[in-house]
Amino acid sequence: MLRADVTRTTFGSRCRQDGRPAKAKPAGCFRPGVVVVKAKDPKSYAKILKLLRSEPTLKDSVSSVNKVRRSAGGELLLQLDKACISPGELGRKLDSAIGELGSATARTSVTAIEIKDLDEVTTREEIWGALRTHLDGASKQGLSAVRSLLKAFAGTQISVVTLPDQLAAKAVKLGRIRIGWVNCRIREKNEVRRCYRCWDPGHMAARCPGPDRRSCCHRCGQEGHLAKICQNVPSCLLCRGDEARTHATMSAAYPLAKKFVRGTK
């Protein structure tokens, strides 16, 4: 159980109310997957639950459901056992059974890993091919799991890959993976954890007291475009009013960024 002074962010990290990161989760401790059921009519959740419980074709599939509760937004949450290896398949079956009454979507907890020392001609396809070879179950995630591939020092590249917790733990345990001619290092990526609604660290989106910035550009803070096509001067929304704010919101230049990176002191 979490202590009273600890909250969990929307990305799954733990932060105290004063903003200091809590202790990292123990090795091998994974958060179970969840299937979110969203009804078109907020008053029909009980009807949907009765429908799903009475559906004979779901009796074997729902054996992995551990808890049923409501989210802060009112949606129906089906929390799965940690042993469930295919929450996506269960989500599709539930979505089909619900029909026009609503929708069901599976959500799994993910961890970002960094793959370093890649040579300058390595492609995303090569990275993903190597992961599929060394990690059982990685093929189900798809090439989109390779989130970025950026140039690093001395003509090398670094890639960030997002995987379910179990697969990410296996990758980190490997320590190195051979891609092309190089034995590349694998590390868990320490990321800034923040509210996805206002981008401020230290609280959950469901209890967010700040402004809604989901449509704002992470680079300049203006609405109507994405950071990847932004040509404006960087301006941090969280540093407005300060002199040193000529950087993208929550970038490495953000003065308090290191305080909210999991595992830093």
N, C-alpha and C positions, 0 to 999 in steps of 0.2 A: 504494500500500500504506500502511496505517496504521502509524505508529511503535509501538514496544513500549509506550510510556507512554500510548497512546490506546486507549480502548475505545469501542464503539458501543452506545448505549442501545437499549432495545426500541422506542423511537419513532424511531430513525434518527439522532439527533443524536450528535455526537462529544464525549466528555468525557475529560480526563486523569484519572489515578487520584487526583490531589489535588483533583478537583472542578472545576478551572478549565475553562471551555469551550474546545474547540479552535477552530481557524479555521473559519469558515463554508465550506460547499461552494462551489466556483466557480460562477458563473452558467452555466446550460446543462448542469450536471452532474446527471444524474438517476439514481436508483437503480432498477434493473430490477425488474419484477414477479416474483412467485413464486407457484407453485402448490404447496400443501401437501397431501400425500397421507397420510392417517391410517388405519392398518389396525386392524380390530377385534382381530386376533391379532398381537401384536408380532413373531411369527416368520414372518409371511406377506409381509413387504415384498418379498423377492426374487421371490416368486410373483407379486405384483401388478406389479412392474416387468417381468417376462417377459411377462405378459399384455398390458400396455400396448404393449410393443415389438412384439408379434406381431399386434396388432389392425390390420387393413388400412385401416380407415376413419379411423385417426388419423395416417397417414403424412404427409399434407399439413399437418395442424394442428400437429404437434409439431416442425415445422421451426424454430419460434421458440424451442425449448428450447436453452439454451446450456450449462447445467451440471446434473448430477444429484448430490445429496449428501444426507447425513443432518443433521438438526437436533440441537441439544443434548438435546432430549427424545426423540430416536429417530425422528421422523417423516421421511418422504421429501420432500425439497425439490427442485422443478424450477425452476431459475432461468432466467428468460426473457431474450431479447435486449431491449435498450433500444428497438428498433424495434417491438416487439410492442405493438399498440394495443388488443388485445381479450383480456387475460388472463382476464377473467370468462367469456368464451365457451369458451376452452380448458379452464378449470376445470370447466365444466358437461359438456363432452364426456368428459373424463377420469372425472368422477364417474359418468356413465352407464355407461362401459366397465368401471369397477371393480365396480359392482353391490353385492352384499351383502358383499363382502370388506372394504369400508371406504368412505372418502369422500375427495373432492378439493375443495379450496377455494382460490380465487384471492385473493391479497393484493397490493395495489399500494401503493407509497409515496405518501403524501399530505402536502400542505402546507396550513397554515391561513392564510387571508388575512383582513384586516379591511377592511370597506367603511364609510367614515365619511361624515358630513354628511347622512345620510338624513333626510328630513323626518319629522315625528311621526306621519304616517298611512301611511307606506310599509309594505307587508306582505311576508312571506316570498315569496309568489307573484310579486310585482313584481320582487323582487331576482333570483329565479331566472329569470324571464322575460328580464330584461336580460342576464344572463350567458349564457343560451342564444343570444341574438341576437348577442352579440359574440364568443363563444368556440365554435369548431367542436369538437364532441365533448362539450360540457357536458351536452347533453340526456340522455346515457347515465347520468349520475350520480344524477339524481332530486332531488326537493325536499328530501330528508333531508340533502343536502349543506349546506344553510343551517343551521348548527349553533345559532346563537343570534341574537336580535334584541333589543337592550337599549337603554333610554333613556340618553341622554348629556346634555351640557350644552346650555343655551339651546334646549330643545325639540327637539333632534335625536336621532337614533338611530344606533347602531353595530351592525354585523352581522359575525359570524364565519362564514366559509364554508370548508369543507374540500374541496379538489380534488386530483386527481392532480398530481404535481410539474410535468408539462409544461403542464397547463392553468393551474395556479397561476402559473407563470412568465410565461405569456402575459398573464394578468390583471394581474400586477404591472407588466409592461412597458407595458400600456395606460396605467397611472397614474391614469386617471379613467374613470368609466362613468356614463352618464346614466340615472338612475332617477327616474321622475316628472318633476319640474321641475328637479332638481338634478344637477349634474355632481359625482358623489361620488368622493372619493379612495379609492384602493386601495393597501394596503400589506401586506407580508408580516407575519404576526403572530409576534412573538417569544414563544415559549411556554416555560414551565419544563419541562425534560425530566427524567423520573425513571423509576425502576423501577416497573412497574405492579403488582408484587406487594407490596412494602413501602412504596412511594411515596417512598423515599429517593433523592436524586439521586446520580449518579456511578457506577452499575454496571448490569449487565444482569440481567434477571429470571432467566435461566438459571443465573446464579451468585450469586443473592441470598442473603446471609447473615442477613437480617433476618426478622422475623415476617411471616406472611401476613395482609395487611390488605385483601384484595380484597372482603370482605363488610362492611367498615366504612363508616360514613357519613363523607363528607369534611368535614362541618361539625362534628359533635360527637365523632366517633371511635367511637361505639357501633355494634354490629351490629344487623341486623334492619330497617333502613329506609334510604331514600335521602336525600341532602342536600336535594333539592327539596321534600320534605315534612317536613323536620326542624324541630322547634320548640324544641329544646334550646339551651342556651348554647354558643356556639362554643368548641371546645377542640382545639388543634393537637396531633396525635399526635407530631409530630416535635419539639415544643418541651416535652414533658412534663418536669417537674422545674425548668423555668424560670418566673420570675414572669410574663413577658410571653408568654402563650400563649393569650390570649382571642381567637383568630381561627381561621378554618377552616384545615385542613391544606393547606399549600402555596399559600395565598392570597397576594395581593400584600403582606400584612403579615408574611409569613414572613421572618425576619431575613436568611436566606441566599438568598432567592429570586432576586435579581438576579445572583448568581454563576453560576447555572445556566441563565440565559436565553441562547440562542444569539445571538451577535453583540454582547453587552455586554462591557464591559471592567471 
